[in-house]
Amino acid sequence: MKALVYVQHLLGIGHVRRTAAVVRALAQAGVEVTVAQGGRPVPDADFGAARVVQLPPARVADASFRPILDESGRPVDDAWRARRAAALLGLEQRLRPDVLVVESFPFGRGAFRFELLPLIEAAAGRSPPARIVSSVRDILVAKDPARLAAMAELAARWFDLILVHGDPRFLPFDATFPHAGRLSGRLRYTGYVAGPRPPDARGSDGADEILVSAGGGAVGGPLLHAALEAARAGAGGGRKWRLLAGAEMPEATRAALVAAAPAHVVVERARPDFPDLLSRCAVSVSQAGYNTVMDLMAARCRSVLVPFSEGGETEQEVRARLLARRGLATLVEEARLDPATLAAAVDRALEAPPPRGSGFRMNGAAVAARLIVSLVRRQPMPASRSGAPHPGTGKEIAENARLAGSG
């Protein structure tokens, strides 16, 4: 069984890490996986035994997501788009995969329709046709009604299976995608995709520290600067602070933080043992990206969430608000972020008991792999055997949807 998996990240790296976990699970299930990666290579992204084909990389400079830039930092043009589309079509024609898995699209990555629609049409139109799968996180960024309707139309026309990497008892997909009902026959919840815990290094780093992280780091500068000033002002009761600058954070920003750090503040690049640091820290301070939150829930540590919300981004804010309402995190809105507000939130978190278990299903990668294999084998996928979590009571779903939309 052969799978072609497409993933494109532009600013954060969460899409790549979540996709890598699904790819590893597919490989462990005996599937021969090829990954078409459209963003710049991500350090430490582990695709296991899969073959990774690097497309001409695309990125964006900031949260406006415009323009899309090529590997030289220039806005992409029609010739670049034609090269990318041709590279993808050529890859599909050589591989003739049994299944094409597309991360985010059609619920995101609309700017890449120029290559994705021809790819999907080619894979679905040959004989025998490939099965077409969408892999999407639980919460979508707010879109206007016309764009949401267009997404639903594409999903209904082309996709055999839509894997939602979430748990509807926390938040149903229709809370941020109102047309989910049109896709009920092919939509499956996998539970959350959590990365593997690294072997316990049995170190002392992180013990009783204030641990500050910003995901990939491309937009994490303001959070780390506010944390440094909060530490300088004495927040955290004299504890050591450890600031982790993600791989995408410019070196000049990291160097400025190092130069300004007082003796009880350590500034370093993000570490692969981040989950272990979380398990030992006094409080975690972070944004509210999907992968970071999964690490926090697994560690059950006290946390302060400052959700990224620039450029109309709403996904992290929805997630952080729901976690705060459940007593699983302390929330600081990005618009109110300053050293004093952050210091007060850290001190509140320190006074609170460690959070109880989230109850989230965290085996989403393995469930996704089983569903994809089942689809290719053309076996029926009843909800009772698909591994999808029970959707919860109507009251739970309604309340979580209400909280997601409230201020």
Stockholm file with secondary structure:
# STOCKHOLM 1.0

chainA/1-407         MKALVYVQHLLGIGHVRRTAAVVRALAQAGVEVTVAQGGRPVPDADFGAARVVQLPPARVADASFRPILDESGRPVDDAWRARRAAALLGLEQRLRPDVLVVESFPFGRGAFRFELLPLIEAAAGRSPPARIVSSVRDILVAKDPARLAAMAELAARWFDLILVHGDPRFLPFDATFPHAGRLSGRLRYTGYVAGPRPPDARGSDGADEILVSAGGGAVGGPLLHAALEAARAGAGGGRKWRLLAGAEMPEATRAALVAAAPAHVVVERARPDFPDLLSRCAVSVSQAGYNTVMDLMAARCRSVLVPFSEGGETEQEVRARLLARRGLATLVEEARLDPATLAAAVDRALEAPPPRGSGFRMNGAAVAARLIVSLVRRQPMPASRSGAPHPGTGKEIAENARLAGSG
#=GR chainA/1-407 SS CEEEEEECCSSCSHHHHHHHHHHHHHHHTTCEEEEEECSCCCTTCCCTTCEEEECSCCEESSTTCCSEECTTSSBCCHHHHHHHHHHHHHHHHHHCCSEEEEESTTSSCGGGHHHHHHHHHHHHHSSSCCEEEEEEESCCCCCCHHHHHHHHHHHHHHCSEEEEESCTTTCCGGGTCTTGGGGTTTEEECCCBCCCCCCCCCCCTTTTCEEEECTTSTTCHHHHHHHHHHHHTTTTTTCCEEEEECTTSCHHHHHHHHHHCCTTEEEEECCTTHHHHHHHCSEEEECCCHHHHHHHHHHTCCEEECCCCGGGCCHHHHHHHHHHHTTSCEECCGGGCCHHHHHHHHHHHHHSCCCCCCCCCCBHHHHHHHHHHHHHTTCCCCTTTSCCCCCCCHHHHHHHHHHHHCC
#=GC SS_cons         CEEEEEECCSSCSHHHHHHHHHHHHHHHTTCEEEEEECSCCCTTCCCTTCEEEECSCCEESSTTCCSEECTTSSBCCHHHHHHHHHHHHHHHHHHCCSEEEEESTTSSCGGGHHHHHHHHHHHHHSSSCCEEEEEEESCCCCCCHHHHHHHHHHHHHHCSEEEEESCTTTCCGGGTCTTGGGGTTTEEECCCBCCCCCCCCCCCTTTTCEEEECTTSTTCHHHHHHHHHHHHTTTTTTCCEEEEECTTSCHHHHHHHHHHCCTTEEEEECCTTHHHHHHHCSEEEECCCHHHHHHHHHHTCCEEECCCCGGGCCHHHHHHHHHHHTTSCEECCGGGCCHHHHHHHHHHHHHSCCCCCCCCCCBHHHHHHHHHHHHHTTCCCCTTTSCCCCCCCHHHHHHHHHHHHCC
//
